Amino acid sequence: MGNAYFEQINPFDTVQRALRDGSFHGVPHLGIGILYSELVQEGYKPSIAALSKKGTEALERHRGLVLISAIDRGVDDALEIIRANPDLGGRVVIGGQGITPIANRLAGEYPNIAVYSGRADFDVQRLTTDYDNGTLAGLYCNQNKVNLGGYCAHPSLDEQATYRVHPIFNRSLIKPIEMTSGCSQNCEFCPIAGERISKKDMATVIKEIEMMKLRPSDILLFVDHNLFNLNKRELNNLFDYLNSRKIKWAGEGTIAQIADDEQLLEKMGKHCVSFLAGLEDLDANYAGSPAKTRLVDNFDKILQQIRRYKIPISWSMVMGLDTHDEETFLRMAEFIDEHKLNVNLHIIQPRSGSKFQQQLIEEGRMTETDSRARDRCHLVYKPTLMSREKALAGCMWLKQHVGLTAVERWVANAANMGILKSSTLAGIELLADGLSGMRMAKLYSELAKEVTWFEQKYRSRTGVGA
């Protein structure tokens, strides 16, 4: 029936692009693969490209159907492509996690293109039909709620249509898979807070994994926002299967949800090589996430359990919340050092569709609306308890501090869980924080004195370097 062209929008500078491709081994977002399979079933021959000079040049030459996927930070890059290519009208669909919260507005501003809100699973045929009829424009959304329980019939599980055989997915060491959508937690800064949970059945998951033909070096990556959307029976079945096959895997979730189950923790630790767990804020009382409140309140005990079963955790922690002041950065550093934690530090970003962003807009505190500034290095709103400069300097100092103490954590982890897991955690930490801290130092060289202030304060209160 024709050709289709995917453009995946990930706004990174040259260094960040290299890091992203390195850490995920060049694998595209899983949603692109899902739609790829549906297009193949419709008779299309899709191409996949990332945002780059080569990718945009290919887009300019392409004359068929175009699908553009944009994460939150990629929205403005995607819109630049739309504005620079007015001939895309009638043959382009723009969608993705970053587009959905603003889909209604974009459909009004760009009436000659199709704007998709939400997930497009099982809905590609409608798009291709409208494209063939010359009516591909306006706002689209899936008429059916996400139902991963029906994935046993999805084209991605058809040997003739699956995206798994595409070279860009096949050659990657990272093999993405989704077991659940939505999240059982309700964090105010997350755009999927409280989103309805949908699950695949275990038979479908096993079939997907078998189709991957995993090599010994491959890592199965669960892209679920919270792997612990699964109940304990389902988790037991999953871990039993992974362990029986000796499959290395990674994922993320609110681990406090299973911290009281030693059997599950033991099974989880067998072949997990990396797990991102939400610790977020040491001071917060998470009204929307009792499990995270429980984690903070009982951290020493839970950490002891996790280390007993050699689970390689990177703890996600956010900086710059409205409850944070200068003291917060110093306390976070002490906490990280005391427990020798591997961390993934984030400057909190008001992501589209989150309660946090809506609050900032209502209070007139947003200082930057360009989505490309919502990265690891920029602060796009006014904090309440400190100046913007102090907040940026604190973030920069904490990232640099974590980098300087990385060897100590690597040694401790190697003794506890071995070289592979220790090195994986160290590599993730370097990619997540060490290099972004260096980039911040270049962006905000005028804040060097403020950064030094934090270092002096830390040494004074801890005696380090005295």
C-alpha positions in Angstrom: 0.0 0.0 0.0 2.9 2.4 0.4 5.7 3.5 2.7 5.6 5.0 6.2 8.3 7.0 7.9 8.8 7.3 11.7 10.7 10.2 13.1 11.5 9.8 16.8 12.0 13.1 18.6 14.5 13.1 21.4 16.0 16.6 22.0 19.5 16.0 23.1 22.7 17.8 22.3 25.5 15.8 20.7 26.9 14.5 24.0 23.5 13.7 25.4 22.5 11.9 22.2 25.6 9.8 22.3 24.8 8.9 26.0 21.2 8.1 25.3 22.1 5.8 22.4 24.9 4.3 24.5 22.7 3.6 27.6 19.8 2.3 25.6 22.0 0.8 22.8 20.2 2.7 20.1 16.8 1.1 20.7 13.8 3.3 19.8 10.8 3.8 22.1 8.7 0.7 22.3 5.6 2.5 21.0 7.3 3.0 17.6 7.8 -0.8 17.4 4.1 -1.4 18.2 2.9 0.9 15.5 5.5 -0.4 13.1 3.9 -3.9 13.4 0.5 -2.6 12.7 1.7 -0.7 9.6 3.4 -3.9 8.3 0.1 -5.7 8.8 -1.6 -3.0 6.7 0.9 -3.6 3.9 3.3 -0.7 4.5 7.1 -0.9 4.5 8.0 1.5 7.4 11.3 3.2 8.0 12.5 4.3 11.4 14.8 7.2 12.1 15.8 9.4 15.0 16.0 13.2 15.0 19.3 14.1 13.4 20.6 15.8 10.3 20.4 12.5 8.4 16.9 11.8 9.7 15.5 15.1 8.8 17.1 15.0 5.3 15.4 11.7 4.8 12.1 13.1 5.9 12.4 15.9 3.4 12.8 13.3 0.6 10.1 11.0 1.8 6.7 11.4 0.1 4.5 8.9 1.9 2.9 8.7 5.3 4.9 10.2 8.2 4.5 9.5 11.9 6.3 11.7 14.4 6.6 10.6 18.0 7.7 13.1 20.6 8.5 12.7 24.3 7.8 15.7 26.6 11.1 17.4 25.9 10.7 16.8 22.1 7.5 18.7 21.5 9.1 21.9 20.3 11.5 20.1 18.1 8.6 18.2 16.5 6.7 21.4 15.9 9.8 22.9 14.2 9.8 20.0 11.8 6.1 20.6 11.1 6.6 24.3 10.5 9.6 23.7 8.3 7.8 21.2 6.1 4.4 22.7 5.2 3.9 20.0 2.5 3.4 17.4 5.2 -0.2 18.3 5.5 -2.5 15.4 4.8 0.2 12.8 5.4 1.6 13.4 8.9 0.5 12.1 12.3 2.1 13.7 15.3 1.7 12.0 18.7 3.5 10.5 21.7 3.7 11.1 25.4 4.7 14.8 25.0 1.9 15.6 22.6 -1.1 14.0 24.4 -1.5 16.7 27.1 -1.6 19.5 24.5 -3.3 17.6 21.6 -6.4 19.7 21.6 -4.5 22.9 21.3 -2.2 21.6 18.6 -5.1 20.3 16.5 -6.4 23.9 16.5 -3.1 25.5 15.7 -2.1 23.0 13.0 -5.4 22.0 11.3 -3.8 20.5 8.2 -2.1 17.6 10.1 -3.3 14.8 12.3 -2.7 15.1 16.0 -3.0 11.9 18.0 -3.9 12.0 21.7 -3.0 8.9 23.8 -1.9 5.5 22.7 -2.6 4.5 19.1 -2.4 0.7 19.7 -4.9 -1.2 17.5 -5.9 2.1 15.8 -3.4 2.4 12.9 -5.8 1.1 10.3 -8.0 4.1 10.9 -5.1 6.4 10.2 -4.0 4.6 7.1 -7.6 4.6 5.8 -7.9 8.4 6.2 -4.5 8.8 4.6 -5.5 6.8 1.6 -8.8 8.8 1.4 -6.9 12.2 1.7 -8.7 13.0 4.9 -5.8 12.6 7.4 -6.2 15.8 9.6 -7.5 16.9 12.9 -7.6 15.4 16.4 -7.5 11.6 16.8 -7.8 9.6 20.0 -8.3 5.9 20.6 -12.0 5.1 21.1 -11.1 2.2 23.3 -9.3 2.3 26.6 -5.8 0.7 26.7 -6.2 -3.0 27.2 -3.0 -4.9 27.3 -5.0 -8.0 28.0 -5.8 -8.1 24.3 -2.2 -8.1 23.2 -2.3 -11.8 22.4 -3.9 -10.7 19.1 -1.5 -7.8 18.3 0.5 -7.8 15.1 3.7 -7.5 17.1 3.3 -11.1 18.1 3.0 -12.2 14.4 6.3 -13.5 13.1 5.5 -11.9 9.7 4.8 -8.4 11.1 6.7 -8.1 14.4 9.0 -5.1 14.8 11.4 -7.4 16.7 13.0 -8.5 13.4 13.8 -4.9 12.3 17.6 -4.4 12.5 17.3 -1.4 14.8 15.5 -3.5 17.4 17.2 -6.8 16.6 20.8 -5.7 16.9 20.3 -3.8 20.2 21.5 -5.4 23.4 18.5 -3.8 25.1 15.2 -5.6 24.5 12.2 -3.5 25.6 9.0 -5.1 26.8 5.9 -3.8 28.5 3.8 -5.8 31.0 1.6 -3.1 32.4 0.5 0.5 31.6 -0.6 3.1 34.0 0.6 3.4 37.6 -0.7 2.5 41.0 1.0 5.6 42.5 -0.3 9.2 42.3 2.8 11.5 42.5 1.8 15.0 41.7 4.8 15.7 39.4 4.1 12.7 37.2 1.8 13.1 34.1 0.5 9.5 34.4 -0.4 9.8 38.1 -3.3 7.5 38.9 -3.7 6.4 35.3 -5.7 3.2 35.0 -3.6 0.0 35.1 -3.8 -2.5 32.3 -1.8 -5.8 32.2 -0.7 -8.4 29.7 -1.2 -12.0 30.7 1.9 -14.1 31.4 1.4 -16.3 28.3 1.6 -13.3 26.0 4.7 -12.0 27.8 6.4 -15.3 27.5 5.6 -15.5 23.8 7.1 -12.0 23.3 10.3 -12.9 25.1 10.6 -16.1 23.1 10.3 -14.2 19.9 13.3 -12.0 20.9 15.7 -15.0 20.7 17.7 -13.4 23.5 21.5 -13.7 23.3 23.5 -14.1 26.6 24.6 -10.5 26.4 21.0 -9.1 26.0 19.1 -7.3 28.7 15.3 -7.5 28.9 14.1 -3.9 29.7 10.7 -3.6 31.3 9.5 -0.1 30.3 6.5 -0.2 32.7 6.3 3.0 34.8 6.0 0.8 37.8 6.7 -2.9 37.5 4.9 -3.4 40.8 1.6 -2.7 39.2 1.7 -6.5 39.1 0.4 -8.2 42.2 2.6 -10.5 44.2 1.3 -13.7 42.5 2.0 -12.2 39.1 5.5 -11.0 40.2 6.3 -14.5 41.5 5.4 -16.0 38.2 7.4 -13.4 36.3 10.5 -13.8 38.4 10.3 -17.6 38.4 10.2 -17.5 34.6 13.1 -15.1 34.2 15.2 -17.0 36.7 14.5 -20.4 35.0 15.8 -18.9 31.8 18.6 -16.9 33.5 17.5 -13.8 31.7 19.2 -10.6 32.7 16.7 -7.8 33.1 16.1 -4.2 34.2 13.1 -2.1 35.2 11.7 0.5 37.5 9.1 0.9 40.2 8.1 1.7 43.8 10.0 -1.1 45.5 8.5 -0.4 48.9 5.4 -2.1 47.6 7.1 -5.5 48.0 9.7 -4.7 50.6 7.9 -6.9 53.2 8.1 -10.0 51.0 11.6 -11.6 51.3 10.7 -14.4 48.9 10.0 -11.9 46.2 13.1 -9.9 46.9 15.2 -13.0 46.7 13.8 -13.9 43.4 14.1 -10.4 42.1 17.8 -10.2 42.9 18.8 -13.4 41.0 19.2 -11.9 37.5 18.2 -8.2 37.8 21.1 -6.1 36.6 19.6 -2.6 37.2 16.5 -1.3 38.9 15.4 2.3 39.2 13.4 2.9 42.4 11.6 6.0 43.3 12.9 7.5 46.5 12.3 11.1 45.2 12.2 13.4 48.3 13.5 12.8 51.8 11.0 15.2 53.4 7.8 14.4 51.5 4.6 13.0 52.9 3.3 11.4 49.7 -0.5 11.7 49.9 -0.7 10.0 46.5 1.9 7.3 47.2 1.7 5.8 50.7 4.4 3.3 49.5 6.9 6.0 49.0 6.1 7.6 52.3 6.6 4.1 53.9 10.0 3.9 52.0 11.3 7.1 53.4 10.0 6.3 57.0 11.6 2.8 57.0 14.5 3.3 54.6 17.3 1.7 56.7 15.3 -1.5 57.1 14.2 -1.7 53.5 17.7 -0.9 52.2 19.1 -3.7 54.4 16.6 -6.2 52.8 17.4 -5.0 49.3 21.2 -5.5 49.9 20.7 -8.8 51.5 19.3 -10.1 48.2 21.8 -8.2 46.0 19.2 -6.1 44.1 21.1 -3.4 42.1 19.2 -0.3 42.8 19.6 3.2 41.4 17.5 5.6 43.6 15.6 8.3 41.8 15.8 11.6 43.8 14.4 14.9 42.7 15.8 18.4 43.4 14.1 21.8 43.5 10.7 21.0 44.9 8.7 23.7 46.6 9.6 22.3 50.0 13.3 22.5 49.3 15.8 25.1 50.4 19.6 25.3 50.5 19.7 22.8 53.5 18.0 20.2 51.4 21.0 19.7 49.1 23.4 19.2 52.0 21.0 16.7 53.7 20.7 14.8 50.4 24.5 14.5 50.1 24.8 13.3 53.7 22.1 10.7 53.1 23.6 9.5 49.9 27.1 9.3 51.5 25.9 7.6 54.7 24.1 4.8 52.8 26.5 4.7 49.9 23.6 5.0 47.4 23.7 4.9 43.7 21.4 7.7 42.7 19.7 9.2 39.6 19.3 12.9 40.4 16.6 15.0 38.6 15.9 18.7 38.6 12.2 18.5 39.0 10.5 19.3 35.7 6.9 20.5 35.3 5.9 17.8 32.7 2.9 18.5 30.5 -0.3 17.0 32.0 1.0 16.9 35.6 -0.6 18.5 38.6 2.7 20.2 39.3 2.8 22.0 36.0 -0.8 23.2 36.3 0.0 24.6 39.8 3.0 26.6 38.4 1.0 28.0 35.5 -1.8 29.1 37.8 0.7 30.8 40.2 2.5 32.4 37.3 5.9 30.8 38.2 6.8 29.2 34.9 9.9 31.0 33.5 10.4 28.9 30.3 7.8 27.1 28.2 10.1 25.7 25.5 10.0 21.9 26.1 13.7 21.6 25.2 14.6 23.3 28.5 12.9 20.5 30.5 16.1 18.5 30.8 18.6 17.6 33.5 20.3 20.9 33.4 17.7 23.7 33.4 15.3 25.0 36.0 12.1 26.3 34.3 10.2 27.8 37.2 10.7 30.0 40.2 11.3 28.0 43.5 9.5 29.2 46.6 12.2 28.9 49.4 15.4 29.9 47.5 16.5 31.9 44.5 16.8 30.3 41.1 20.5 30.8 41.2 20.8 29.0 44.6 18.7 26.1 43.4 20.8 25.6 40.2 24.0 25.9 42.2 22.8 23.3 44.7 21.8 20.9 41.9 25.1 21.4 40.2 27.1 20.8 43.4 25.1 17.7 44.4 25.7 16.1 40.9 29.4 16.9 41.1 29.6 15.6 44.7 28.0 12.3 43.6 30.5 12.0 40.8 33.5 12.5 43.2 32.3 9.7 45.5 31.4 7.2 42.8 34.5 5.0 43.3 33.6 4.4 47.0 30.1 3.2 46.0 31.5 1.0 43.3 33.8 -0.8 45.7 31.0 -1.3 48.3 28.6 -2.6 45.6 31.3 -4.9 44.1 31.8 -6.5 47.5 28.1 -7.0 48.0 26.8 -8.0 44.6 29.7 -8.5 42.2 31.5 -6.7 39.4 28.7 -6.8 36.8 26.0 -5.3 38.9 28.3 -2.8 40.5 29.7 -1.6 37.1 26.2 -1.3 35.6 25.1 0.9 38.5 28.2 3.0 38.2 27.7 3.4 34.4 24.1 4.5 34.8 25.1 7.0 37.5 27.8 8.4 35.3 25.4 8.8 32.4 22.6 10.2 34.5 24.5 12.7 36.7 28.2 12.9 36.3 28.3 14.2 32.7 25.2 16.4 33.2 26.9 18.0 36.2 29.8 18.8 33.9 27.4 20.3 31.3 25.8 22.4 34.0 29.2 23.8 35.1 29.7 25.1 31.5 26.2 26.5 31.3 26.3 28.3 34.6 30.0 29.2 35.1 28.8 32.4 36.8 27.5 30.3 39.7 30.9 28.9 40.6 31.0 30.9 43.9 27.6 29.5 44.8 28.7 26.0 44.1 31.8 26.6 46.3 29.5 27.8 49.1 27.7 24.5 49.1 31.0 22.6 49.2 32.3 24.7 52.1 29.1 24.2 54.0 29.2 20.5 53.5 32.8 20.2 54.7 32.1 22.3 57.7 29.2 20.2 58.9 30.7 16.8 58.0 34.4 17.3 58.6 35.1 15.9 55.2 38.4 17.4 53.8 39.0 19.3 57.0 
